[in-house]
Amino acid sequence: MCLGYPAKVIEIFEDKKALVEYLGVKKTVNIALLRDVSIGDYILIHSGIAIEKIDQKEAEEIEKLFGEVKDANN
């Protein structure tokens, strides 16, 4: 099973990498597996690699679920 976290693309580089933001944290990830990634897109990240494009609503739902899991474990 792989677990991906949603992130918003804020910058794209020529080397098939992008700067993304998730919960205020910025990170450079590999986007070579995806086509047509644009600034403002939401993508799922696993081990530093973008594995899927998603819409904003799905990204927000995933973030909410992660928050519920975190709260349940406290």
Helices and strands as residue ranges (DSSP letters): E 5-13, E 17-22, E 25-30, E 42-46, E 49-54, H 56-72
